[in-house]
Each structure stands twice: as C-alpha cells, then as structure tokens.
C-alpha cells in the first residue's frame, strides 16, 4: 500500500531533531540537501527506525527510513498492512518551508544555539565539592534543569515548523 498524507508528515517530523532541522533549513540548494540526507542515513548505517507513540496513527507500529537516491524510502509496519513509499528531499524541503516563518526560524536558531552553548559550558573534571550531595544540589540539578528547559524550547520550535499529526501531551 502507498503512504498516507499522515505517514509523509510523520516521516518528515520524526526524522528531525531540532539541530538537524536547522542544518537542513540552512542548506543552500537541492544538491546540498541530497548530500546532507545521504550523510545522515549513512551515519545511521543507512537505516533508521522509530516506533509510533500512543495517540498517533497506527500507534505502536514500527517505521523505518532507508536511503534511496535523492531521498529515502519510508516503511510503516501497520496492523492493517504494510505501507511504503519514497520521499524525496525536495518534498521534505517543501513540507518544512510550508510552515517556516522568520519568527519560527529565529526561535529554532536561538533554541538550538542556546542548547549548544549550554552543553559546551559543561566541563567534566574533578568535583570541587565536599560531598556528592553538595555537587548534586549546587551544580548537577540546576545544570540539568536548565538543559531540560532549553531542550523543551528547541522541541517546541521543531513542533511549530514540523507539527505532529496529532498533538502529544507535554512531557512535564
């Protein structure tokens, strides 16, 4: 069977993490997007899979991406029968651009840069605290809380550009 419109939307949305979406948006042309996509799938042994969440169409089914020339093949192992089809990088670009606005782009860029800056500020090394409990309360918990806040902002920016088919409840 062929992919549904929901399948195509989910194939695009589930492929991207916020940092990958920003990289993809910033690519200058179709040739660069094709090379970028091939590299992403090569780094994942040319196959990637995700199980759909509760509340999404065909919840619990396994979905897979595999590299093809100019795009990827997306397979959905649904209970009602397997569906598959090809999605090309120019189609992904068109899907992303259909909801991309300067404000959404700015929010995504700011969130991704804030996450990267926060991650880069972490310096593993000797613990300068008297006890592990002090380290946890004075450093680790505040650092982890800030990291979670930044990741949630980045995910919200991703959702604004590539929304899920069915909105999922907030994790927190």
N, C-alpha and C positions, 0 to 999 in steps of 0.2 A: 504494500500500500504506500501511497505517497504521503509526504509530510503534511500536516495541517498548518494553518497560519500560526496557531499557538506553538506548535513544535518549532517553527522557524524563529519566532520571537524568543522562545526559551533557549534555542541553540545559541543565539547571539548573546543573550543576557548571561547565561551560565558559563559562557566561555571566558568572560572578562572578570578580572579583579580590577579595582579602581586604578591601580598603577598601569595595568595592561591597557585599559580603555584609554587612558591619557596618551600612552605611547601610540596607540592605533590612530587616535584622532589627529595627532601631530604629524603623521606621515604625509609626505607631500603629494603622492600620486598612487595610481593603481599598482604600478610595478613595485613600489616600495611596500605597499600593503601585502602584496602576494609574497614577497621575500620575507617580510615580518611574520606572516602567518605560517609559512613553511618552517621558519626557525622555531616558532612557538610549539608546533606539533613535533618537530624533530627533537626538541629538548625533552619532550614527554614520550619518547620512543614511538612517535607518530600515532599514538593512540591516547585518548583521554576519556574518562567516563565519570558520570555523576548519577546518583540515584535521586529521583524526584522526591520532593518533600510532601508531607501530608498537606492536603488542601490544594495542591497543584494538579493539573490534568494528568491522569494516569499515575497517581501517587504511588511511590514505591518502585516504579519501573526503572530499569537501567537505561541510560542514554550514553551514547559513545560518539566521539569525534575521531575521524581518521583523515589523514592528509590526502588531498587529491590535487591535481594541477589546477591552480587558480582559486582554490577554496578548500572545503572539507566535506566529507560525507558524514551525515548525522543519522544515527540509527537509534530508534526508540523501540525497546522490547516491551510492548504493552500487552496487557492480558487479552485484549481483543484482536491481537495480531501485530506482528512487527511492521513498523513503518520506517522508511529510509528515503533519503534524497540528498542531493548535492546543494550546498550553499556556497556561493562564490563570494570572494572578498569584496567585490563591488556591491553586492547585495547587502553585506554586513555594513559597509560604509553608508549605504543609502538608509538602512534601518537606523543606524546611530545618528546620522545627520537629520533625520526626520524630527527628532526631539531635541537636538542640540541647539542651545541658545547661548549668547555670550555670557549670560548670568550663570547658566548651568556649567558651562566650560570653566568659568572663573572659580566657581565653587569646587569643582572637581580638581582643578590645578592647585588651589590653595590647600585643600584637604590632603592631597597626595604629597605635596611638598611638606606640610606640617608633620605627617606621619614619618616621612623620610628623615626630617630634621630631628624628630624625637628619637627615632631608632638610632641615628648616628650619634646622638648625645650620650647614649648608654656606653659606659666604659667598664667592661668587666675587669676585675682586679681584686686585690686584697680588700677584705671588708674592714673599713675603718671604724667599725662599731664594736662596742664592748661585747655584745651578745647577738646571736642571730635574731632574737626577738626585736631588739632595737633596730637592726638592719631592716627587718620586715616592716616595722611600723613607721620608721622615719624615711626609708628610701623605697623599698620594693613596692609596697602597696600604693603610695602616691604615684610612683612612676607607672605602674600597671594600670591604675585608674585613668591616668592621662592618656596612656596608649589606647585603652578601650574607647575613651571619648573620641579620640582622633579617628580611629578605625570606623566608628559608627558614623561620623560625619562623612568620611570617604564613601562608605556604603550608601548613605543617603544620596550623595551626589551621583553615584552609579545608578541608583534606582530612579533618579529624576531623568536620566538620559536613556537608560535601558530598563524600563519598569518590568517587574514580573507580570506574568499573565494574570495571576491572582495575587493580590497584595498579601504578604505574610505578616503575622503579628510581630510586633517588636520583640526582640530577644530579652530586653530588660525593661 
